[in-house]
Amino acid sequence: MSATKLLILADDLSGAADCAIAFAAAGLRTAVSLTAAQAMPHAEVIAVDTDTRRMSPADAARCTSAAWQVYGASACRLYKKIDSTLRGNWAAEVAGLQPLAGLAIVAPAYPATGRTVCDGRVFVRGVPLEETETWQLEHAGRSADLTTMLESVGLTAALLAVAALRGDRQALRETLGAVMRSGTQALVVDAQTDADLKALAEATASLDGAFFWVGSGGLARELALVCDRSAPAPDENAAPSQIDRQDGAVLILVGSLSAVSERQCAMLRERAGIAEFVVPPAVLRDAERHPQWPAWQARVAAHLGERTDLLLRIGRDEAFDPAEGAHLSKVLAALVAPSFAHLSGLIATGGETARAMLSAVDIASLQLLSEIEPGVAVARPHGREHLAIVTKAGAFGSEHALYGAYLHLRSVTDSARSGPELSNAAGTSTPSTACNTSPRNSAKTL
């Protein structure tokens, strides 16, 4: 019988790991799969990367719904992981899941990383999402109002104000029950702090009725703290939670072109002093057809073959189009694949980049082990105990994130850093815009 308690469906690999790592930290056997068809009978929490971020909305909805139908069981709850900055086809995917799973409780806030929700709108460190680089890069001119986005895919939506989370807990449960009985299909939840998300987690963890959670890693963390830890006896054949470190290179593979990733790369270069190769996009667009392809592949192979650590990332030019990200990541992975056996550690920034690299070397699933900072997860591929893998979303994490991941894989201490700075840089809730404005959207506010 399956031991699965929770199924997490994410639209990219780094998001799947970011969301699921909290449950691994809570002591639950947690796995990440790159395919919805893979059997994992001993996992209590399964996070599936449906790889739907770049699909059409209709195809994304179909794939996500199919994944729930493959894994869904009467004793299994559903968590639809969405990007905290609302990238991808999240609303269409929620609309596809809602007839199968019930009320969608939508809470994308992630205070530990500066993402909050006020009046149904996402703020990033106090800045409205629509004004951020991330939104302007892919969604310029479009509304980031959560209820508007849900209503645009045909769902009826209501808004739960933050005051409801800070009031009487029994009253909150009664409100949630009333929403479920009313036939409302989606409930958008304001949240400013970890305590707000904790209140929501505690009120919904044992809630009766048909519903599912829709959120980022923020709500997942609070749910992990209140989840039922009664588990089957440990699997005697399960691999140990530690990684048998080998003498190999650590590769930092960066496919994200966000300003956040750029700052993280700069700190890594400055403090670790490792070599950096920046691959021109023109080389990746043409792959084997480009005259410089053999030279680039030989250069990477020679470096990693000497077991020398390397920062490898995609460059940017005037012809860059965000839509080509998946293709560039896939070709970057092909550049590395012949030399992958020389690695003892991989740090992959960007979900598309991580998935492309793992797929290129036939890694289909990961066992999650630990977390370096919020959103930066450490894992081991099933069957490859010598290899450590760190995944991180591109526009995510503190400036120390890549450097901290590198130190973790190398198990070294930097005497120059102040102890708490690295581990806690992104772990403290950031002051944000107070949610004291009058409602600006048409959704019913509760």
C-alpha positions as CSV (number, residue, x, y, z in Angstrom):
1,M,0.0,0.0,0.0
2,S,1.2,3.5,-0.8
3,A,2.5,5.5,2.2
4,T,1.9,8.8,0.4
5,K,0.3,11.5,2.6
6,L,0.8,14.5,0.3
7,L,1.3,15.0,-3.4
8,I,2.9,18.3,-4.5
9,L,2.5,19.3,-8.1
10,A,5.0,21.9,-9.3
11,D,5.5,23.4,-12.7
12,D,9.3,23.3,-12.5
13,L,12.0,21.3,-10.7
14,S,13.5,23.9,-8.4
15,G,10.0,24.7,-7.2
16,A,9.2,21.1,-6.5
17,A,12.3,20.8,-4.4
18,D,11.8,24.1,-2.7
19,C,8.3,23.2,-1.6
20,A,9.0,19.6,-0.6
21,I,12.1,20.2,1.4
22,A,10.1,21.4,4.4
23,F,8.5,18.0,4.8
24,A,11.9,16.2,4.6
25,A,13.1,18.5,7.4
26,A,10.0,17.5,9.4
27,G,11.1,13.9,9.2
28,L,8.9,12.6,6.4
29,R,10.3,10.5,3.6
30,T,10.2,12.9,0.7
31,A,11.1,12.5,-3.0
32,V,11.0,14.6,-6.1
33,S,10.2,13.0,-9.4
34,L,10.7,14.3,-12.9
35,T,7.8,12.2,-14.2
36,A,4.3,11.6,-13.0
37,A,4.5,7.9,-13.9
38,Q,7.3,6.9,-11.5
39,A,6.2,4.6,-8.6
40,M,7.5,5.7,-5.2
41,P,5.6,3.4,-2.8
42,H,7.7,4.3,0.3
43,A,7.6,8.1,0.0
44,E,5.3,9.9,2.3
45,V,5.5,13.1,0.4
46,I,6.0,13.1,-3.4
47,A,6.7,16.3,-5.3
48,V,6.2,15.9,-9.1
49,D,7.7,18.3,-11.6
50,T,5.1,18.5,-14.3
51,D,7.3,20.7,-16.4
52,T,4.4,22.8,-17.4
53,R,5.6,26.4,-17.0
54,R,6.3,26.9,-20.7
55,M,3.3,25.0,-22.0
56,S,0.1,26.5,-23.3
57,P,-2.4,27.1,-20.5
58,A,-4.7,24.3,-21.8
59,D,-1.9,21.8,-22.1
60,A,-0.6,22.7,-18.6
61,A,-4.0,22.2,-17.1
62,R,-4.3,18.8,-18.7
63,C,-0.9,17.6,-17.6
64,T,-1.4,18.8,-14.0
65,S,-4.8,17.2,-13.7
66,A,-3.5,13.9,-15.2
67,A,-0.7,13.9,-12.6
68,W,-3.2,14.2,-9.8
69,Q,-5.3,11.4,-11.2
70,V,-2.2,9.2,-11.3
71,Y,-1.2,9.8,-7.7
72,G,-4.4,10.9,-6.0
73,A,-5.8,8.7,-3.3
74,S,-8.4,9.0,-0.6
75,A,-5.8,9.4,2.1
76,C,-3.6,11.8,0.0
77,R,-3.9,15.5,0.1
78,L,-2.9,17.8,-2.8
79,Y,-0.6,20.8,-2.7
80,K,-0.4,22.8,-6.0
81,K,2.9,24.5,-5.8
82,I,3.0,27.8,-7.6
83,D,5.7,30.4,-8.1
84,S,5.6,33.1,-5.5
85,T,5.9,35.7,-8.3
86,L,3.1,34.0,-10.3
87,R,5.1,32.9,-13.3
88,G,3.8,30.1,-15.5
89,N,0.2,28.8,-16.0
90,W,-0.7,28.5,-12.4
91,A,-4.3,29.8,-12.7
92,A,-5.1,27.4,-15.6
93,E,-3.6,24.6,-13.6
94,V,-5.7,25.4,-10.6
95,A,-8.8,25.6,-12.8
96,G,-8.0,22.1,-14.1
97,L,-7.6,20.7,-10.6
98,Q,-10.5,22.4,-8.9
99,P,-13.3,20.0,-10.2
100,L,-11.2,17.1,-9.1
101,A,-10.0,18.3,-5.7
102,G,-12.5,20.9,-4.5
103,L,-11.9,24.4,-3.1
104,A,-8.6,25.9,-4.0
105,I,-7.1,27.7,-1.0
106,V,-4.6,30.1,-2.7
107,A,-1.8,31.5,-0.5
108,P,1.4,32.3,-2.4
109,A,3.0,34.4,0.3
110,Y,6.5,33.5,1.3
111,P,7.5,36.1,4.0
112,A,10.9,34.5,4.6
113,T,11.9,35.5,1.0
114,G,10.1,38.9,1.0
115,R,6.9,37.8,-0.8
116,T,3.7,38.9,0.9
117,V,0.0,39.2,-0.2
118,C,-2.1,42.2,0.6
119,D,-5.6,42.8,-0.7
120,G,-5.1,39.9,-3.1
121,R,-2.0,41.3,-4.7
122,V,1.6,40.0,-4.4
123,F,4.4,42.3,-3.1
124,V,8.1,41.5,-3.4
125,R,9.9,43.1,-0.5
126,G,7.2,45.8,-0.3
127,V,7.2,46.5,-4.1
128,P,4.0,45.6,-6.1
129,L,4.8,42.5,-8.2
130,E,3.8,44.3,-11.4
131,E,6.7,46.7,-10.8
132,T,9.4,44.1,-10.4
133,E,12.0,43.0,-13.0
134,T,10.6,39.4,-12.9
135,W,7.1,40.5,-13.9
136,Q,8.2,43.0,-16.4
137,L,10.4,40.5,-18.2
138,E,7.6,38.1,-18.9
139,H,4.2,39.7,-18.2
140,A,4.6,43.5,-18.8
141,G,1.2,45.2,-19.0
142,R,-0.7,42.3,-17.4
143,S,-2.5,42.4,-14.1
144,A,-1.1,40.4,-11.1
145,D,-4.3,40.6,-9.1
146,L,-4.8,37.0,-7.8
147,T,-8.6,37.0,-7.9
148,T,-8.6,38.6,-11.4
149,M,-6.3,35.9,-12.7
150,L,-8.5,33.2,-11.2
151,E,-11.7,34.7,-12.5
152,S,-10.1,34.9,-16.0
153,V,-9.9,31.1,-16.1
154,G,-13.6,30.7,-15.1
155,L,-13.3,30.2,-11.3
156,T,-15.4,32.0,-8.7
157,A,-13.1,33.6,-6.1
158,A,-13.4,35.2,-2.7
159,L,-10.7,37.0,-0.6
160,L,-9.8,36.2,2.9
161,A,-8.4,39.3,4.7
162,V,-5.4,39.0,6.9
163,A,-7.5,40.0,9.9
164,A,-9.3,36.7,9.7
165,L,-6.0,34.8,10.2
166,R,-5.2,36.9,13.3
167,G,-8.5,36.5,15.0
168,D,-10.2,33.6,16.8
169,R,-9.0,30.3,15.4
170,Q,-12.3,28.6,15.6
171,A,-14.0,31.5,13.8
172,L,-11.4,31.0,11.0
173,R,-12.2,27.4,10.7
174,E,-15.9,28.2,10.5
175,T,-15.3,30.8,7.9
176,L,-13.3,28.3,5.8
177,G,-16.1,25.7,6.1
178,A,-18.7,28.3,5.1
179,V,-16.7,29.1,2.0
180,M,-16.5,25.4,1.0
181,R,-20.3,25.0,1.5
182,S,-21.0,28.1,-0.5
183,G,-19.7,26.7,-3.8
184,T,-16.9,29.2,-4.1
185,Q,-14.2,27.6,-6.1
186,A,-11.1,29.6,-5.0
187,L,-10.2,31.5,-1.8
188,V,-7.4,34.0,-2.1
189,V,-5.6,34.4,1.3
190,D,-3.8,37.6,2.3
191,A,-0.7,36.9,4.4
192,Q,2.1,39.2,5.7
193,T,4.1,37.1,8.1
194,D,5.0,33.5,8.9
195,A,2.5,33.7,11.7
196,D,-0.3,34.4,9.3
197,L,0.6,31.3,7.3
198,K,0.9,29.3,10.4
199,A,-2.6,30.2,11.4
200,L,-3.8,29.1,7.9
201,A,-1.9,25.9,8.1
202,E,-3.3,25.0,11.5
203,A,-6.8,25.8,10.5
204,T,-6.7,23.7,7.3
205,A,-4.4,20.8,8.3
206,S,-7.4,18.8,9.6
207,L,-10.2,20.6,7.8
208,D,-12.9,18.2,6.5
209,G,-14.2,18.4,3.0
210,A,-12.9,18.7,-0.5
211,F,-10.1,21.3,-0.8
212,F,-6.5,21.6,-1.8
213,W,-3.7,24.1,-1.1
214,V,-2.2,26.4,-3.7
215,G,0.9,28.1,-2.6
216,S,4.7,28.6,-2.6
217,G,7.2,27.2,-0.2
218,G,6.0,29.5,2.5
219,L,2.7,27.8,3.3
220,A,4.3,24.4,2.7
221,R,6.8,25.1,5.5
222,E,4.0,25.9,8.0
223,L,2.0,22.8,6.9
224,A,5.1,20.6,7.5
225,L,5.2,21.8,11.1
226,V,1.7,20.7,11.8
227,C,1.4,17.6,9.6
228,D,0.7,14.2,11.0
229,R,4.0,12.6,11.7
230,S,2.6,9.1,12.3
231,A,4.5,7.2,9.6
232,P,4.9,3.6,8.6
233,A,8.0,1.8,9.9
234,P,11.2,3.0,8.1
235,D,12.1,1.2,4.9
236,E,15.0,-1.0,5.7
237,N,16.2,-0.7,2.1
238,A,16.1,3.1,2.1
239,A,19.3,4.8,1.3
240,P,21.0,6.7,4.2
241,S,20.4,10.4,4.4
242,Q,24.0,11.4,4.2
243,I,26.0,11.7,1.0
244,D,29.2,9.7,0.5
245,R,31.5,12.5,-0.7
246,Q,33.8,11.6,-3.5
247,D,36.8,13.4,-5.0
248,G,35.1,15.2,-7.9
249,A,34.4,18.7,-9.2
250,V,31.5,20.9,-8.1
251,L,29.7,22.5,-11.0
252,I,27.6,25.6,-10.5
253,L,25.2,25.7,-13.5
254,V,23.3,29.0,-13.9
255,G,20.6,29.3,-16.5
256,S,18.8,32.2,-14.9
257,L,19.5,35.7,-16.2
258,S,17.9,37.5,-13.3
259,A,19.6,40.3,-11.4
260,V,19.4,38.1,-8.3
261,S,21.4,35.3,-9.9
262,E,23.9,37.8,-11.2
263,R,24.6,39.1,-7.7
264,Q,24.8,35.6,-6.3
265,C,27.4,34.7,-9.0
266,A,29.4,37.8,-8.2
267,M,29.7,36.8,-4.5
268,L,30.6,33.3,-5.5
269,R,33.3,34.4,-7.8
270,E,34.7,36.9,-5.2
271,R,34.7,34.6,-2.2
272,A,35.4,31.2,-3.7
273,G,37.7,32.3,-6.5
274,I,36.5,29.5,-8.8
275,A,36.8,29.7,-12.6
276,E,33.8,31.0,-14.6
277,F,32.8,30.2,-18.2
278,V,30.0,32.3,-19.7
279,V,28.6,30.6,-22.8
280,P,27.4,33.0,-25.6
281,P,23.7,32.4,-26.3
282,A,24.6,32.2,-30.1
283,V,26.6,29.0,-29.4
284,L,23.7,27.5,-27.5
285,R,21.1,28.5,-30.1
286,D,22.9,26.6,-32.8
287,A,24.4,23.8,-30.5
288,E,26.3,21.3,-32.6
289,R,25.9,23.4,-35.7
290,H,27.8,26.3,-34.3
291,P,31.5,26.3,-35.3
292,Q,32.6,27.0,-31.7
293,W,30.6,24.1,-30.2
294,P,33.5,21.5,-30.2
295,A,35.8,24.0,-28.6
296,W,33.3,24.9,-25.8
297,Q,32.6,21.2,-25.2
298,A,36.3,20.4,-25.0
299,R,37.0,23.4,-22.7
300,V,34.3,22.2,-20.2
301,A,35.5,18.6,-20.5
302,A,39.1,19.5,-19.8
303,H,38.3,21.7,-16.8
304,L,35.9,19.2,-15.1
305,G,38.1,16.2,-16.1
306,E,40.8,17.7,-13.8
307,R,38.2,17.7,-11.0
308,T,38.3,21.5,-10.9
309,D,35.3,23.4,-9.7
310,L,33.5,25.5,-12.3
311,L,30.8,28.2,-12.6
312,L,29.2,27.8,-15.9
313,R,26.4,30.1,-17.0
314,I,24.5,31.4,-20.0
315,G,25.4,34.8,-21.3
316,R,23.0,37.4,-22.7
317,D,22.9,39.3,-25.9
318,E,20.5,41.7,-27.7
319,A,18.7,38.8,-29.3
320,F,17.7,37.2,-26.0
321,D,14.1,36.2,-25.7
322,P,12.7,34.7,-22.4
323,A,10.8,32.2,-24.4
324,E,14.1,30.5,-25.5
325,G,15.1,29.8,-21.9
326,A,14.1,26.1,-22.1
327,H,16.1,25.5,-25.3
328,L,19.2,27.3,-24.0
329,S,19.1,25.3,-20.8
330,K,18.7,22.0,-22.7
331,V,21.7,22.8,-24.9
332,L,23.8,24.0,-21.9
333,A,23.1,20.6,-20.3
334,A,24.2,18.8,-23.5
335,L,27.4,20.7,-23.3
336,V,28.1,19.4,-19.8
337,A,26.6,15.8,-20.1
338,P,29.8,14.1,-21.5
339,S,31.7,15.4,-18.5
340,F,29.1,14.8,-15.8
341,A,30.7,11.7,-14.4
342,H,33.5,13.9,-13.1
343,L,31.2,15.7,-10.7
344,S,30.7,15.1,-7.0
345,G,28.4,18.1,-6.7
346,L,26.0,20.0,-8.9
347,I,24.4,23.4,-8.0
348,A,21.7,24.2,-10.5
349,T,20.1,27.7,-10.6
350,G,16.8,27.8,-12.5
351,G,14.2,25.0,-12.6
352,E,14.5,24.6,-16.4
353,T,18.3,24.3,-16.1
354,A,18.1,21.8,-13.3
355,R,15.6,19.6,-15.1
356,A,17.5,19.8,-18.4
357,M,20.7,18.7,-16.7
358,L,19.2,15.8,-14.8
359,S,17.3,14.6,-17.8
360,A,20.4,14.7,-20.0
361,V,22.2,12.3,-17.6
362,D,19.1,10.0,-17.0
363,I,18.4,11.1,-13.4
364,A,14.6,10.7,-12.9
365,S,14.2,11.3,-9.2
366,L,15.8,12.8,-6.1
367,Q,15.7,12.1,-2.4
368,L,15.6,15.4,-0.5
369,L,18.0,15.7,2.4
370,S,18.3,19.2,3.8
371,E,18.0,22.9,3.2
372,I,20.8,25.5,3.1
373,E,18.5,28.6,3.2
374,P,14.8,29.0,2.2
375,G,14.4,27.9,-1.3
376,V,17.8,26.2,-1.6
377,A,17.5,22.4,-1.3
378,V,20.1,19.6,-1.1
379,A,19.3,16.3,-2.6
380,R,20.8,13.0,-3.8
381,P,19.7,11.1,-6.9
382,H,18.2,7.8,-6.2
383,G,20.9,5.2,-6.9
384,R,23.8,7.7,-7.0
385,E,24.9,8.1,-3.4
386,H,28.1,9.9,-4.3
387,L,26.5,12.9,-5.9
388,A,25.0,15.9,-4.1
389,I,22.6,18.2,-6.0
390,V,21.5,21.6,-4.9
391,T,18.5,23.3,-6.7
392,K,17.5,26.9,-6.5
393,A,15.0,29.0,-8.4
394,G,16.7,31.7,-10.5
395,A,15.3,35.0,-9.0
396,F,15.4,33.6,-5.5
397,G,17.5,33.5,-2.4
398,S,19.9,35.9,-0.6
399,E,23.1,37.1,-2.2
400,H,24.9,34.4,-0.3
401,A,22.8,31.6,-1.8
402,L,25.2,30.2,-4.3
403,Y,28.3,30.7,-2.1
404,G,26.5,29.1,0.8
405,A,25.6,26.1,-1.4
406,Y,29.1,25.8,-2.6
407,L,30.5,25.8,1.0
408,H,27.9,23.2,1.9
409,L,29.0,20.9,-0.9
410,R,32.7,21.5,-0.2
411,S,32.1,21.3,3.6
412,V,34.4,24.2,4.3
413,T,34.1,27.2,6.6
414,D,34.8,30.7,5.5
415,S,36.4,32.5,8.4
416,A,35.6,35.8,6.7
417,R,31.9,35.5,7.0
418,S,29.9,36.3,10.1
419,G,28.3,33.1,11.3
420,P,24.6,34.0,11.3
421,E,24.8,36.1,8.1
422,L,25.0,33.2,5.7
423,S,22.5,30.9,7.2
424,N,19.9,33.5,8.1
425,A,20.3,36.1,5.4
426,A,17.1,35.1,3.8
427,G,15.4,33.4,6.7
428,T,13.9,36.5,8.4
429,S,10.6,38.0,7.4
430,T,11.1,41.3,5.6
431,P,9.1,44.3,6.6
432,S,6.4,44.8,4.0
433,T,3.6,47.1,3.0
434,A,0.9,47.0,5.7
435,C,-2.3,45.5,4.5
436,N,-4.5,48.3,5.5
437,T,-5.9,49.5,2.2
438,S,-9.5,49.2,1.2
439,P,-10.2,46.3,-1.3
440,R,-9.4,47.2,-4.9
441,N,-10.8,44.1,-6.6
442,S,-14.2,42.7,-7.2
443,A,-13.8,39.5,-5.1
444,K,-15.9,39.0,-2.0
445,T,-13.7,39.8,1.1
446,L,-14.2,37.6,4.1
